[in-house]
């Protein structure tokens, strides 16, 4: 997965962290959790606030 795979990342995060409410996460935690996903293979520097927001919104949609 790459940073642009926001929906796939959101699905993986929802499965990996079912106890987390994605509306309350900090972007620093979100960035770390994405980097820790086993199938994630992108550069940490390629993310930004817009990408993290998109992942967060997709995660919110996934668990709603």
C-alpha positions, -999 to +999 in steps of 0.1 A: +000+000+000+010+036-006-002+068+009-027+073-019-045+040-010-066+059+016-095+034+016-073+003+019-053+020+047-086+030+065-099-006+064-066-019+077-065+007+105-101-001+115-092-038+118-059-031+136-073-005+161-110-014+167-110+004+200-100+038+185-125+065+175-109+079+143-126+113+150-103+118+180-069+107+167-039+129+164-022+130+130+011+120+147-005+088+159-022+082+126+010+086+107+028+061+130+000+036+127+000+038+089+037+032+089+033+002+112+008-016+089+024-048+075+015-042+039+024-005+038+054+002+016+058+040+011+081+067+023+072+084+055+081+117+039+054+113+012+026+120+036+011+153+045-019+168+063-042+164+033-034+127+029-038+121+066-071+139+066-083+117+037-073+086+056-090+098+087-122+106+068-122+072+051-117+055+085-146+074+099-167+063+070-155+027+075-166+025+111-198+045+108 
